[in-house]
């Protein structure tokens, strides 16, 4: 497992003709994350709870011999413990640990012409998700920035205050 932290998705340049991402659904919206930031896509594994953690941290899981912190991304957004029974986990390397982001559904690998990139954030994106959004492709594929999420105070202060 690669132990590097994904960087921000750079806005497309004229040298790049296509951008590749992994599409996912969350609360009915179509998001996309940079394909090179995800190392695995897995079904929701069994987890061991972490005492004192926020409710959206499902716990730790052993995935192929590596510890993965499982995070309910829908719970981060809404504050409600949201978990689709058909959900998947996007595994993302982060320092010495991997982070698994629970999503409702993975819609597959998506490729976009860089000319379809726009910096605007659709009004349908919840306020709590906006700091992690970098723009859109084709107006309906919302770019979720892993680096913005992993660098946010919300993520960095994930204990419940105990």
C-alpha positions as protocol buffer text, in pm:
chain_id: "A"
residue {
  index: 1
  type: UNK
  ca { x: 0 y: 0 z: 0 }
}
residue {
  index: 2
  type: UNK
  ca { x: 136 y: 338 z: -98 }
}
residue {
  index: 3
  type: UNK
  ca { x: 185 y: 564 z: 206 }
}
residue {
  index: 4
  type: UNK
  ca { x: 176 y: 902 z: 32 }
}
residue {
  index: 5
  type: UNK
  ca { x: -84 y: 1167 z: 88 }
}
residue {
  index: 6
  type: UNK
  ca { x: -279 y: 1258 z: -226 }
}
residue {
  index: 7
  type: UNK
  ca { x: -232 y: 1613 z: -347 }
}
residue {
  index: 8
  type: UNK
  ca { x: -499 y: 1856 z: -450 }
}
residue {
  index: 9
  type: UNK
  ca { x: -650 y: 1796 z: -789 }
}
residue {
  index: 10
  type: UNK
  ca { x: -481 y: 2057 z: -1003 }
}
residue {
  index: 11
  type: UNK
  ca { x: -711 y: 2248 z: -1231 }
}
residue {
  index: 12
  type: UNK
  ca { x: -661 y: 2118 z: -1584 }
}
residue {
  index: 13
  type: UNK
  ca { x: -405 y: 2278 z: -1808 }
}
residue {
  index: 14
  type: UNK
  ca { x: -396 y: 2293 z: -2184 }
}
residue {
  index: 15
  type: UNK
  ca { x: -123 y: 2025 z: -2184 }
}
residue {
  index: 16
  type: UNK
  ca { x: -363 y: 1772 z: -2027 }
}
residue {
  index: 17
  type: UNK
  ca { x: -640 y: 1661 z: -2258 }
}
residue {
  index: 18
  type: UNK
  ca { x: -823 y: 1425 z: -2021 }
}
residue {
  index: 19
  type: UNK
  ca { x: -868 y: 1390 z: -1645 }
}
residue {
  index: 20
  type: UNK
  ca { x: -948 y: 1052 z: -1489 }
}
residue {
  index: 21
  type: UNK
  ca { x: -1142 y: 997 z: -1170 }
}
residue {
  index: 22
  type: UNK
  ca { x: -1351 y: 745 z: -981 }
}
residue {
  index: 23
  type: UNK
  ca { x: -1717 y: 831 z: -965 }
}
residue {
  index: 24
  type: UNK
  ca { x: -1933 y: 774 z: -659 }
}
residue {
  index: 25
  type: UNK
  ca { x: -2277 y: 856 z: -529 }
}
residue {
  index: 26
  type: UNK
  ca { x: -2338 y: 1013 z: -191 }
}
residue {
  index: 27
  type: UNK
  ca { x: -2680 y: 1135 z: -77 }
}
residue {
  index: 28
  type: UNK
  ca { x: -2799 y: 1125 z: -439 }
}
residue {
  index: 29
  type: UNK
  ca { x: -2523 y: 1348 z: -580 }
}
residue {
  index: 30
  type: UNK
  ca { x: -2258 y: 1239 z: -830 }
}
residue {
  index: 31
  type: UNK
  ca { x: -1904 y: 1301 z: -708 }
}
residue {
  index: 32
  type: UNK
  ca { x: -1567 y: 1214 z: -857 }
}
residue {
  index: 33
  type: UNK
  ca { x: -1229 y: 1177 z: -689 }
}
residue {
  index: 34
  type: UNK
  ca { x: -890 y: 1170 z: -865 }
}
residue {
  index: 35
  type: UNK
  ca { x: -826 y: 811 z: -973 }
}
residue {
  index: 36
  type: UNK
  ca { x: -463 y: 822 z: -859 }
}
residue {
  index: 37
  type: UNK
  ca { x: -570 y: 901 z: -500 }
}
residue {
  index: 38
  type: UNK
  ca { x: -757 y: 570 z: -455 }
}
residue {
  index: 39
  type: UNK
  ca { x: -564 y: 243 z: -411 }
}
residue {
  index: 40
  type: UNK
  ca { x: -859 y: 6 z: -364 }
}
residue {
  index: 41
  type: UNK
  ca { x: -1237 y: -11 z: -372 }
}
residue {
  index: 42
  type: UNK
  ca { x: -1379 y: -263 z: -126 }
}
residue {
  index: 43
  type: UNK
  ca { x: -1709 y: -366 z: 32 }
}
residue {
  index: 44
  type: UNK
  ca { x: -1762 y: -236 z: 384 }
}
residue {
  index: 45
  type: UNK
  ca { x: -1533 y: -446 z: 607 }
}
residue {
  index: 46
  type: UNK
  ca { x: -1587 y: -541 z: 970 }
}
residue {
  index: 47
  type: UNK
  ca { x: -1453 y: -269 z: 1194 }
}
residue {
  index: 48
  type: UNK
  ca { x: -1333 y: -228 z: 1551 }
}
residue {
  index: 49
  type: UNK
  ca { x: -1480 y: 83 z: 1712 }
}
residue {
  index: 50
  type: UNK
  ca { x: -1252 y: 360 z: 1837 }
}
residue {
  index: 51
  type: UNK
  ca { x: -1359 y: 489 z: 2180 }
}
residue {
  index: 52
  type: UNK
  ca { x: -1400 y: 865 z: 2193 }
}
residue {
  index: 53
  type: UNK
  ca { x: -1418 y: 910 z: 1815 }
}
residue {
  index: 54
  type: UNK
  ca { x: -1685 y: 1106 z: 1631 }
}
residue {
  index: 55
  type: UNK
  ca { x: -1984 y: 893 z: 1525 }
}
residue {
  index: 56
  type: UNK
  ca { x: -1886 y: 916 z: 1157 }
}
residue {
  index: 57
  type: UNK
  ca { x: -1564 y: 725 z: 1228 }
}
residue {
  index: 58
  type: UNK
  ca { x: -1681 y: 366 z: 1197 }
}
residue {
  index: 59
  type: UNK
  ca { x: -1353 y: 225 z: 1333 }
}
residue {
  index: 60
  type: UNK
  ca { x: -1043 y: 41 z: 1218 }
}
residue {
  index: 61
  type: UNK
  ca { x: -1041 y: -249 z: 974 }
}
residue {
  index: 62
  type: UNK
  ca { x: -774 y: -493 z: 865 }
}
residue {
  index: 63
  type: UNK
  ca { x: -762 y: -480 z: 486 }
}
residue {
  index: 64
  type: UNK
  ca { x: -500 y: -705 z: 335 }
}
residue {
  index: 65
  type: UNK
  ca { x: -285 y: -682 z: 647 }
}
residue {
  index: 66
  type: UNK
  ca { x: -302 y: -301 z: 662 }
}
residue {
  index: 67
  type: UNK
  ca { x: -497 y: -89 z: 909 }
}
residue {
  index: 68
  type: UNK
  ca { x: -763 y: 125 z: 745 }
}
residue {
  index: 69
  type: UNK
  ca { x: -959 y: 390 z: 935 }
}
residue {
  index: 70
  type: UNK
  ca { x: -1316 y: 365 z: 801 }
}
residue {
  index: 71
  type: UNK
  ca { x: -1495 y: 699 z: 772 }
}
residue {
  index: 72
  type: UNK
  ca { x: -1862 y: 737 z: 693 }
}
residue {
  index: 73
  type: UNK
  ca { x: -1840 y: 1025 z: 445 }
}
residue {
  index: 74
  type: UNK
  ca { x: -2219 y: 1065 z: 446 }
}
residue {
  index: 75
  type: UNK
  ca { x: -2205 y: 1102 z: 824 }
}
residue {
  index: 76
  type: UNK
  ca { x: -1942 y: 1374 z: 795 }
}
residue {
  index: 77
  type: UNK
  ca { x: -2169 y: 1568 z: 563 }
}
residue {
  index: 78
  type: UNK
  ca { x: -2503 y: 1524 z: 736 }
}
residue {
  index: 79
  type: UNK
  ca { x: -2407 y: 1440 z: 1093 }
}
residue {
  index: 80
  type: UNK
  ca { x: -2635 y: 1136 z: 1061 }
}
residue {
  index: 81
  type: UNK
  ca { x: -2492 y: 783 z: 1065 }
}
residue {
  index: 82
  type: UNK
  ca { x: -2577 y: 714 z: 703 }
}
residue {
  index: 83
  type: UNK
  ca { x: -2471 y: 381 z: 554 }
}
residue {
  index: 84
  type: UNK
  ca { x: -2606 y: 224 z: 237 }
}
residue {
  index: 85
  type: UNK
  ca { x: -2616 y: -158 z: 258 }
}
residue {
  index: 86
  type: UNK
  ca { x: -2469 y: -168 z: -94 }
}
residue {
  index: 87
  type: UNK
  ca { x: -2208 y: 94 z: -11 }
}
residue {
  index: 88
  type: UNK
  ca { x: -1840 y: 71 z: -93 }
}
residue {
  index: 89
  type: UNK
  ca { x: -1521 y: 202 z: 63 }
}
residue {
  index: 90
  type: UNK
  ca { x: -1262 y: 403 z: -130 }
}
residue {
  index: 91
  type: UNK
  ca { x: -922 y: 325 z: 26 }
}
residue {
  index: 92
  type: UNK
  ca { x: -686 y: 624 z: 25 }
}
residue {
  index: 93
  type: UNK
  ca { x: -329 y: 621 z: 159 }
}
residue {
  index: 94
  type: UNK
  ca { x: -261 y: 876 z: 434 }
}
residue {
  index: 95
  type: UNK
  ca { x: 71 y: 881 z: 622 }
}
residue {
  index: 96
  type: UNK
  ca { x: 119 y: 552 z: 811 }
}
residue {
  index: 97
  type: UNK
  ca { x: -248 y: 462 z: 790 }
}
residue {
  index: 98
  type: UNK
  ca { x: -498 y: 428 z: 509 }
}
residue {
  index: 99
  type: UNK
  ca { x: -833 y: 603 z: 515 }
}
residue {
  index: 100
  type: UNK
  ca { x: -1143 y: 428 z: 388 }
}
residue {
  index: 101
  type: UNK
  ca { x: -1420 y: 663 z: 276 }
}
residue {
  index: 102
  type: UNK
  ca { x: -1763 y: 498 z: 285 }
}
residue {
  index: 103
  type: UNK
  ca { x: -1982 y: 602 z: -10 }
}
residue {
  index: 104
  type: UNK
  ca { x: -2329 y: 492 z: -122 }
}
residue {
  index: 105
  type: UNK
  ca { x: -2217 y: 351 z: -455 }
}
residue {
  index: 106
  type: UNK
  ca { x: -1912 y: 353 z: -682 }
}
residue {
  index: 107
  type: UNK
  ca { x: -2015 y: 440 z: -1037 }
}
residue {
  index: 108
  type: UNK
  ca { x: -1685 y: 352 z: -1204 }
}
residue {
  index: 109
  type: UNK
  ca { x: -1389 y: 513 z: -1372 }
}
residue {
  index: 110
  type: UNK
  ca { x: -1475 y: 841 z: -1540 }
}
residue {
  index: 111
  type: UNK
  ca { x: -1275 y: 1033 z: -1798 }
}
residue {
  index: 112
  type: UNK
  ca { x: -1338 y: 1396 z: -1876 }
}
residue {
  index: 113
  type: UNK
  ca { x: -1207 y: 1635 z: -2138 }
}
residue {
  index: 114
  type: UNK
  ca { x: -1026 y: 1908 z: -1949 }
}
residue {
  index: 115
  type: UNK
  ca { x: -1231 y: 2167 z: -2137 }
}
residue {
  index: 116
  type: UNK
  ca { x: -1536 y: 2045 z: -1941 }
}
residue {
  index: 117
  type: UNK
  ca { x: -1384 y: 2157 z: -1607 }
}
residue {
  index: 118
  type: UNK
  ca { x: -1553 y: 2441 z: -1418 }
}
residue {
  index: 119
  type: UNK
  ca { x: -1460 y: 2590 z: -1081 }
}
residue {
  index: 120
  type: UNK
  ca { x: -1817 y: 2655 z: -965 }
}
residue {
  index: 121
  type: UNK
  ca { x: -1985 y: 2452 z: -690 }
}
residue {
  index: 122
  type: UNK
  ca { x: -2343 y: 2348 z: -766 }
}
residue {
  index: 123
  type: UNK
  ca { x: -2609 y: 2478 z: -526 }
}
residue {
  index: 124
  type: UNK
  ca { x: -2715 y: 2115 z: -463 }
}
residue {
  index: 125
  type: UNK
  ca { x: -2391 y: 2047 z: -272 }
}
residue {
  index: 126
  type: UNK
  ca { x: -2455 y: 2057 z: 105 }
}
residue {
  index: 127
  type: UNK
  ca { x: -2289 y: 2344 z: 291 }
}
residue {
  index: 128
  type: UNK
  ca { x: -2086 y: 2100 z: 504 }
}
residue {
  index: 129
  type: UNK
  ca { x: -1937 y: 1941 z: 187 }
}
residue {
  index: 130
  type: UNK
  ca { x: -1843 y: 2265 z: 10 }
}
residue {
  index: 131
  type: UNK
  ca { x: -1496 y: 2310 z: 166 }
}
residue {
  index: 132
  type: UNK
  ca { x: -1393 y: 1978 z: 7 }
}
residue {
  index: 133
  type: UNK
  ca { x: -1519 y: 2054 z: -344 }
}
residue {
  index: 134
  type: UNK
  ca { x: -1283 y: 2172 z: -615 }
}
residue {
  index: 135
  type: UNK
  ca { x: -1521 y: 2223 z: -906 }
}
residue {
  index: 136
  type: UNK
  ca { x: -1710 y: 2009 z: -1155 }
}
residue {
  index: 137
  type: UNK
  ca { x: -1677 y: 1821 z: -1480 }
}
residue {
  index: 138
  type: UNK
  ca { x: -1972 y: 1821 z: -1719 }
}
residue {
  index: 139
  type: UNK
  ca { x: -2161 y: 2027 z: -1455 }
}
residue {
  index: 140
  type: UNK
  ca { x: -2295 y: 1721 z: -1267 }
}
residue {
  index: 141
  type: UNK
  ca { x: -1971 y: 1541 z: -1163 }
}
residue {
  index: 142
  type: UNK
  ca { x: -1861 y: 1719 z: -847 }
}
residue {
  index: 143
  type: UNK
  ca { x: -1487 y: 1697 z: -776 }
}
residue {
  index: 144
  type: UNK
  ca { x: -1422 y: 1585 z: -416 }
}
residue {
  index: 145
  type: UNK
  ca { x: -1074 y: 1687 z: -302 }
}
residue {
  index: 146
  type: UNK
  ca { x: -923 y: 1418 z: -80 }
}
residue {
  index: 147
  type: UNK
  ca { x: -639 y: 1651 z: 21 }
}
residue {
  index: 148
  type: UNK
  ca { x: -880 y: 1924 z: 132 }
}
residue {
  index: 149
  type: UNK
  ca { x: -1078 y: 1673 z: 337 }
}
residue {
  index: 150
  type: UNK
  ca { x: -772 y: 1512 z: 499 }
}
residue {
  index: 151
  type: UNK
  ca { x: -627 y: 1855 z: 579 }
}
residue {
  index: 152
  type: UNK
  ca { x: -949 y: 1996 z: 725 }
}
residue {
  index: 153
  type: UNK
  ca { x: -998 y: 2075 z: 1092 }
}
residue {
  index: 154
  type: UNK
  ca { x: -1306 y: 1855 z: 1084 }
}
residue {
  index: 155
  type: UNK
  ca { x: -1094 y: 1552 z: 993 }
}
residue {
  index: 156
  type: UNK
  ca { x: -790 y: 1646 z: 1202 }
}
residue {
  index: 157
  type: UNK
  ca { x: -1000 y: 1687 z: 1519 }
}
residue {
  index: 158
  type: UNK
  ca { x: -1203 y: 1369 z: 1478 }
}
residue {
  index: 159
  type: UNK
  ca { x: -1214 y: 1276 z: 1844 }
}
residue {
  index: 160
  type: UNK
  ca { x: -1544 y: 1339 z: 2017 }
}
residue {
  index: 161
  type: UNK
  ca { x: -1386 y: 1564 z: 2280 }
}
residue {
  index: 162
  type: UNK
  ca { x: -1327 y: 1302 z: 2548 }
}
